[in-house]
Amino acid sequence: MPKFSLKSQDRLNTCHPLLQELFREVVKDDDCSIFEGHRNRRRQNEFFRQGKSRVKWPDGKHNVMPSMAVDAGPWLEKKGIPWDKPKQFYFFAGKVRAKARELGIQVRWGGDWDGDGDVTDQQFNDLPHWELLSTEKMEV
């Protein structure tokens, strides 16, 4: 059964409890890694300068505590994180979205910012990014 590494657990622990719940359920079926939860000023502004984020500190969902965003992605056995294979992130996103609906947790994914199901209309792709849209669960 897949499980988080200690590093992934520590990163997930900086996130809102609903994001923790979601990804703890996801990892039961699909091995994955947590790349980032809370992000400090230096790191946020570094990501902005590198073009990996569109916002400066303190305007990012990662910049509050607990973090309202998490960066996560698939972990493939014997291959690690498939950074050079975006299709793996799209496949993973389908699983995360399905689990979020099952749990009543409202999230937005950085590969479909407007949530319309069309992944070709994005101006900025952030495939590992997941953010919480509400701190309340929906009735399922």
Accessible surface in RSA format (square Angstrom, percent):
REM  Atomic radii and reference values for relative SASA: ProtOr
REM  Chains: A
REM  Algorithm: Lee & Richards
REM  Probe-radius: 1.40
REM  Slices: 20
REM RES _ NUM      All-atoms   Total-Side   Main-Chain    Non-polar    All polar
REM                ABS   REL    ABS   REL    ABS   REL    ABS   REL    ABS   REL
RES MET A   1   191.41  99.1 114.44  75.7  76.97 183.3  93.58  79.6  97.83 129.6
RES PRO A   2    38.98  28.4  28.13  25.6  10.85  39.4  36.35  30.0   2.64  16.4
RES LYS A   3   167.00  81.5 152.26  93.4  14.74  35.1  96.29  86.7  70.72  75.3
RES PHE A   4    12.99   6.5   6.88   4.3   6.11  15.9   7.06   4.3   5.94  17.0
RES SER A   5    66.12  55.9  49.55  66.1  16.57  38.2  55.79 118.8  10.33  14.5
RES LEU A   6   139.88  77.9 135.57  97.0   4.31  10.8 135.57  95.2   4.31  11.6
RES LYS A   7   130.24  63.5 123.84  76.0   6.40  15.2  73.17  65.9  57.06  60.8
RES SER A   8     4.70   4.0   4.70   6.3   0.00   0.0   0.08   0.2   4.61   6.5
RES GLN A   9    66.96  37.4  66.85  48.9   0.11   0.3  11.63  24.8  55.33  42.0
RES ASP A  10    92.69  64.9  86.56  86.2   6.13  14.5  26.24  61.8  66.45  66.3
RES ARG A  11    80.70  33.9  77.40  39.5   3.31   7.9  20.37  27.8  60.33  36.6
RES LEU A  12     0.34   0.2   0.34   0.2   0.00   0.0   0.34   0.2   0.00   0.0
RES ASN A  13    82.15  56.7  61.60  59.5  20.56  49.5  22.20  53.4  59.96  58.0
RES THR A  14    38.11  27.1  34.87  35.4   3.24   7.7  37.65  50.6   0.46   0.7
RES CYS A  15     0.93   0.7   0.00   0.0   0.93   2.2   0.00   0.0   0.93   1.0
RES HIS A  16    27.19  14.9  27.19  18.9   0.00   0.0  14.63  15.1  12.57  14.6
RES PRO A  17    84.06  61.3  78.95  72.0   5.10  18.6  79.98  66.0   4.08  25.3
RES LEU A  18    19.13  10.7  19.13  13.7   0.00   0.0  19.13  13.4   0.00   0.0
RES LEU A  19     0.00   0.0   0.00   0.0   0.00   0.0   0.00   0.0   0.00   0.0
RES GLN A  20    30.22  16.9  30.22  22.1   0.00   0.0   2.28   4.8  27.94  21.2
RES GLU A  21    58.39  33.5  51.13  38.7   7.26  17.3  32.19  62.3  26.20  21.4
RES LEU A  22     0.00   0.0   0.00   0.0   0.00   0.0   0.00   0.0   0.00   0.0
RES PHE A  23     0.00   0.0   0.00   0.0   0.00   0.0   0.00   0.0   0.00   0.0
RES ARG A  24    93.01  39.1  91.17  46.5   1.85   4.4  45.32  61.9  47.69  28.9
RES GLU A  25    46.19  26.5  45.78  34.6   0.41   1.0   4.20   8.1  41.99  34.3
RES VAL A  26     3.72   2.4   1.38   1.3   2.34   5.6   3.72   3.2   0.00   0.0
RES VAL A  27    10.38   6.8  10.38   9.4   0.00   0.0  10.38   9.0   0.00   0.0
RES LYS A  28    98.71  48.2  90.79  55.7   7.92  18.9  53.99  48.6  44.72  47.6
RES ASP A  29   101.05  70.8  73.86  73.5  27.19  64.3  25.21  59.3  75.84  75.6
RES ASP A  30    31.71  22.2  28.21  28.1   3.50   8.3   8.89  20.9  22.82  22.8
RES ASP A  31    52.85  37.0  43.01  42.8   9.84  23.3  13.39  31.5  39.46  39.4
RES CYS A  32     4.38   3.3   0.00   0.0   4.38  10.3   0.00   0.0   4.38   4.7
RES SER A  33    16.46  13.9  16.45  22.0   0.01   0.0   4.95  10.5  11.51  16.1
RES ILE A  34     0.02   0.0   0.00   0.0   0.02   0.0   0.00   0.0   0.02   0.0
RES PHE A  35    31.82  15.9  22.26  13.8   9.56  24.9  22.85  13.9   8.96  25.7
RES GLU A  36    16.03   9.2  14.93  11.3   1.09   2.6   4.58   8.9  11.45   9.3
RES GLY A  37     2.31   2.8   0.00   N/A   2.31   2.8   0.00   0.0   2.31   5.2
RES HIS A  38    55.36  30.3  38.58  26.8  16.79  42.9  23.99  24.7  31.37  36.5
RES ARG A  39    11.09   4.7  10.00   5.1   1.09   2.6   1.09   1.5  10.00   6.1
RES ASN A  40    71.96  49.6  69.07  66.8   2.89   7.0  26.84  64.6  45.12  43.6
RES ARG A  41   146.95  61.7 145.13  74.0   1.81   4.3  46.32  63.3 100.62  61.0
RES ARG A  42   151.20  63.5 141.75  72.3   9.46  22.5  83.84 114.6  67.36  40.8
RES ARG A  43    82.66  34.7  82.66  42.1   0.00   0.0  16.92  23.1  65.74  39.8
RES GLN A  44     1.11   0.6   1.11   0.8   0.00   0.0   0.00   0.0   1.11   0.8
RES ASN A  45    35.16  24.2  35.00  33.8   0.16   0.4   9.30  22.4  25.86  25.0
RES GLU A  46    47.68  27.4  47.68  36.1   0.00   0.0  14.07  27.2  33.61  27.4
RES PHE A  47    23.20  11.6  23.20  14.4   0.00   0.0  23.20  14.1   0.00   0.0
RES PHE A  48    71.13  35.6  62.81  38.9   8.32  21.6  62.81  38.1   8.32  23.8
RES ARG A  49   174.06  73.1 137.32  70.0  36.74  87.5  74.46 101.8  99.60  60.4
RES GLN A  50    96.49  54.0  60.27  44.0  36.22  86.2  36.72  78.2  59.77  45.3
RES GLY A  51    47.04  58.0   0.00   N/A  47.04  58.0  31.24  85.7  15.81  35.4
RES LYS A  52   118.72  57.9 105.46  64.7  13.26  31.6  67.26  60.5  51.46  54.8
RES SER A  53    13.53  11.4   8.39  11.2   5.14  11.9   4.39   9.4   9.14  12.8
RES ARG A  54   146.91  61.7 125.00  63.7  21.91  52.2  54.28  74.2  92.63  56.1
RES VAL A  55    58.69  38.6  55.53  50.3   3.16   7.6  58.69  51.0   0.00   0.0
RES LYS A  56   117.19  57.2 113.77  69.8   3.42   8.1  56.58  50.9  60.61  64.6
RES TRP A  57    60.94  24.5  46.06  22.3  14.87  34.9  39.96  21.3  20.98  34.0
RES PRO A  58    84.73  61.8  72.21  65.8  12.52  45.5  72.21  59.6  12.52  77.8
RES ASP A  59   107.73  75.5  78.30  77.9  29.42  69.6  21.61  50.9  86.12  85.9
RES GLY A  60     8.28  10.2   0.00   N/A   8.28  10.2   4.86  13.3   3.42   7.7
RES LYS A  61    85.47  41.7  79.46  48.8   6.01  14.3  40.64  36.6  44.83  47.8
RES HIS A  62     5.47   3.0   5.47   3.8   0.00   0.0   5.17   5.3   0.31   0.4
RES ASN A  63     9.93   6.8   0.07   0.1   9.86  23.7   0.07   0.2   9.86   9.5
RES VAL A  64    72.16  47.5  67.37  61.0   4.79  11.5  72.16  62.7   0.00   0.0
RES MET A  65   124.72  64.6  91.01  60.2  33.72  80.3  87.79  74.6  36.93  48.9
RES PRO A  66    60.91  44.4  59.62  54.3   1.29   4.7  59.62  49.2   1.29   8.0
RES SER A  67     0.00   0.0   0.00   0.0   0.00   0.0   0.00   0.0   0.00   0.0
RES MET A  68    40.00  20.7  40.00  26.5   0.00   0.0  31.81  27.0   8.19  10.9
RES ALA A  69     0.00   0.0   0.00   0.0   0.00   0.0   0.00   0.0   0.00   0.0
RES VAL A  70     0.00   0.0   0.00   0.0   0.00   0.0   0.00   0.0   0.00   0.0
RES ASP A  71    13.10   9.2  13.10  13.0   0.00   0.0   1.45   3.4  11.65  11.6
RES ALA A  72     0.13   0.1   0.00   0.0   0.13   0.3   0.00   0.0   0.13   0.3
RES GLY A  73     0.00   0.0   0.00   N/A   0.00   0.0   0.00   0.0   0.00   0.0
RES PRO A  74     8.88   6.5   8.88   8.1   0.00   0.0   8.88   7.3   0.00   0.0
RES TRP A  75   102.73  41.2  97.41  47.1   5.32  12.5  79.42  42.3  23.31  37.8
RES LEU A  76    44.51  24.8  42.91  30.7   1.61   4.0  44.51  31.3   0.00   0.0
RES GLU A  77   140.79  80.8 122.19  92.4  18.60  44.3  48.23  93.3  92.55  75.6
RES LYS A  78   194.38  94.8 142.54  87.5  51.84 123.4 104.39  94.0  89.99  95.9
RES LYS A  79   158.62  77.4 123.48  75.8  35.14  83.7  79.99  72.0  78.63  83.8
RES GLY A  80    11.31  13.9   0.00   N/A  11.31  13.9   9.04  24.8   2.26   5.1
RES ILE A  81    46.96  26.7  29.71  22.1  17.26  41.6  29.71  21.4  17.26  46.8
RES PRO A  82     8.08   5.9   1.74   1.6   6.34  23.1   8.08   6.7   0.00   0.0
RES TRP A  83   147.09  59.0 123.34  59.7  23.75  55.8 108.31  57.8  38.78  62.9
RES ASP A  84   114.54  80.2  84.07  83.7  30.47  72.1  48.92 115.1  65.62  65.4
RES LYS A  85   100.14  48.9  97.28  59.7   2.86   6.8  68.08  61.3  32.06  34.2
RES PRO A  86    66.71  48.6  65.58  59.8   1.13   4.1  66.71  55.1   0.00   0.0
RES LYS A  87   174.06  84.9 169.76 104.2   4.30  10.2 113.02 101.7  61.03  65.0
RES GLN A  88    56.66  31.7  55.17  40.3   1.49   3.6   3.02   6.4  53.65  40.7
RES PHE A  89     6.20   3.1   5.32   3.3   0.89   2.3   5.32   3.2   0.89   2.5
RES TYR A  90    69.49  32.4  59.91  34.1   9.57  24.9  44.94  33.8  24.54  30.3
RES PHE A  91   132.21  66.1 121.44  75.2  10.77  28.0 129.46  78.5   2.75   7.9
RES PHE A  92     6.90   3.5   6.04   3.7   0.86   2.2   6.90   4.2   0.00   0.0
RES ALA A  93     2.01   1.8   2.01   3.1   0.00   0.0   2.01   2.8   0.00   0.0
RES GLY A  94    39.58  48.8   0.00   N/A  39.58  48.8  33.87  93.0   5.71  12.8
RES LYS A  95    74.69  36.4  66.45  40.8   8.24  19.6  38.65  34.8  36.04  38.4
RES VAL A  96     0.00   0.0   0.00   0.0   0.00   0.0   0.00   0.0   0.00   0.0
RES ARG A  97    69.75  29.3  68.26  34.8   1.49   3.6  18.40  25.1  51.35  31.1
RES ALA A  98    48.93  45.0  42.98  66.3   5.96  13.5  44.32  62.4   4.62  12.2
RES LYS A  99    33.55  16.4  32.24  19.8   1.31   3.1  14.25  12.8  19.30  20.6
RES ALA A 100     3.03   2.8   3.03   4.7   0.00   0.0   3.03   4.3   0.00   0.0
RES ARG A 101   145.78  61.2 137.95  70.3   7.84  18.7  72.53  99.1  73.26  44.4
RES GLU A 102   108.52  62.3  87.48  66.2  21.05  50.1  45.62  88.2  62.91  51.4
RES LEU A 103    33.25  18.5  26.68  19.1   6.58  16.5  29.47  20.7   3.79  10.2
RES GLY A 104     0.09   0.1   0.00   N/A   0.09   0.1   0.09   0.3   0.00   0.0
RES ILE A 105     5.78   3.3   0.00   0.0   5.78  13.9   0.24   0.2   5.54  15.0
RES GLN A 106    57.10  31.9  50.12  36.6   6.98  16.6  14.07  30.0  43.03  32.6
RES VAL A 107    26.63  17.5   4.75   4.3  21.88  52.7   4.75   4.1  21.88  59.3
RES ARG A 108    77.17  32.4  72.91  37.2   4.26  10.1  10.64  14.5  66.53  40.3
RES TRP A 109    10.70   4.3   7.61   3.7   3.09   7.3   7.11   3.8   3.58   5.8
RES GLY A 110     0.00   0.0   0.00   N/A   0.00   0.0   0.00   0.0   0.00   0.0
RES GLY A 111     0.00   0.0   0.00   N/A   0.00   0.0   0.00   0.0   0.00   0.0
RES ASP A 112     2.11   1.5   0.41   0.4   1.71   4.0   0.39   0.9   1.72   1.7
RES TRP A 113    71.69  28.8  66.96  32.4   4.73  11.1  66.17  35.3   5.53   9.0
RES ASP A 114    91.77  64.3  56.41  56.1  35.37  83.6  45.79 107.8  45.99  45.9
RES GLY A 115    47.01  58.0   0.00   N/A  47.01  58.0  21.37  58.7  25.64  57.4
RES ASP A 116    83.91  58.8  46.00  45.8  37.91  89.6  40.40  95.1  43.51  43.4
RES GLY A 117    54.34  67.0   0.00   N/A  54.34  67.0  26.41  72.5  27.93  62.6
RES ASP A 118    59.64  41.8  53.41  53.2   6.23  14.7  24.25  57.1  35.39  35.3
RES VAL A 119    53.98  35.5  46.86  42.4   7.12  17.2  46.86  40.7   7.12  19.3
RES THR A 120   119.64  85.1  84.86  86.0  34.78  82.9  75.71 101.7  43.93  66.4
RES ASP A 121    61.52  43.1  36.19  36.0  25.33  59.9  34.91  82.2  26.61  26.5
RES GLN A 122    29.08  16.3   4.86   3.6  24.22  57.7   2.24   4.8  26.85  20.4
RES GLN A 123   163.59  91.5 133.46  97.5  30.12  71.7  54.16 115.3 109.43  83.0
RES PHE A 124    37.25  18.6  32.74  20.3   4.51  11.7  36.33  22.0   0.91   2.6
RES ASN A 125    77.83  53.7  52.34  50.6  25.49  61.4  14.79  35.6  63.04  60.9
RES ASP A 126    29.35  20.6  25.67  25.5   3.68   8.7   4.35  10.2  24.99  24.9
RES LEU A 127    26.95  15.0  23.25  16.6   3.70   9.3  23.25  16.3   3.70  10.0
RES PRO A 128    21.48  15.7  21.48  19.6   0.00   0.0  21.48  17.7   0.00   0.0
RES HIS A 129    12.48   6.8  12.48   8.7   0.00   0.0  10.03  10.3   2.45   2.8
RES TRP A 130     1.11   0.4   1.11   0.5   0.00   0.0   0.56   0.3   0.55   0.9
RES GLU A 131     9.77   5.6   9.77   7.4   0.00   0.0   0.00   0.0   9.77   8.0
RES LEU A 132     1.90   1.1   0.00   0.0   1.90   4.8   0.00   0.0   1.90   5.1
RES LEU A 133    90.51  50.4  56.21  40.2  34.31  86.2  58.98  41.4  31.53  84.9
RES SER A 134    30.45  25.7  22.55  30.1   7.90  18.2  18.54  39.5  11.91  16.7
RES THR A 135    72.49  51.6  55.20  56.0  17.28  41.2  31.09  41.8  41.40  62.6
RES GLU A 136   123.40  70.8 121.78  92.1   1.61   3.8  49.28  95.3  74.11  60.5
RES LYS A 137    97.91  47.8  69.70  42.8  28.21  67.2  43.15  38.8  54.76  58.3
RES MET A 138    95.61  49.5  83.25  55.1  12.37  29.4  68.00  57.8  27.62  36.6
RES GLU A 139   177.05 101.6 140.06 106.0  36.99  88.1  59.85 115.8 117.21  95.7
RES VAL A 140   123.50  81.3  57.95  52.5  65.55 158.0  90.11  78.3  33.38  90.5
END  Absolute sums over single chains surface
CHAIN  1 A     8178.7       6677.4       1501.3       4405.8       3772.9
END  Absolute sums over all chains
TOTAL          8178.7       6677.4       1501.3       4405.8       3772.9
